[in-house]
Amino acid sequence: MNTEQQKDEELWQMAKARVGFRWSFISYFIVNAFLVVIWFFSSGPGSYFWPIWSMMGWGVGIAFQYFYAYHGNKMISATQEYEKLKREQQD
C-alpha cells in the first residue's frame, strides 16, 4: 500500500469516528432529555435529580469518543511516534 492510499485510509477512519461521535452525541442528548422529562413529571423539581447519573456516566464515554474522533489521531499516531524516536536516536 502506498503512502497516498494509507493517508486516504487514515482520513476515512477519522471521518467514520467523527460521524460516529455525532450520532452518539445525538443519542445521548435525546435519551437524557427523555429521562429528564420522566423525572420532571414523576418527581418534579425539588426532588432528587436522578438523571444526573446517566448524564455523567454516559458523558464520560462521550468525552472519550470526542477526544478520539477529533484529537486522538494526533496523540496515538504510530507514524509520529516512530519519527520522534528516530529523531531522538539521531541526537
Beta strands, then each sheet from edge to edge (+ up, - down):
end
